[in-house]
Amino acid sequence: MPKQKSHRGACKRFKLTGSGKVKRNHSMKSHILTKKTRKRKRKLRHSTLVSTTMLKAIRGMISV
């Protein structure tokens, strides 16, 4: 049986931290920025961790 392939789209969007958590970037930062406040755009710059409900699925996609 052939090896499982990792999901290439997920690999480009998510990174594993040293402790095994999954890091992601915020969406809604590419266009239609005029109606968004400065504060909101500033908060979207920073990365965050994936929620615990999605953790198992994403870890399976990126580390096969």
Secondary structure, 3 states (H helix, E strand, C coil): CCCCCCCHHHHHHEEECCCCCEEECCCCCCCCCCCCCHHHHHHHHCCEECCHHHHHHHHHHHCC
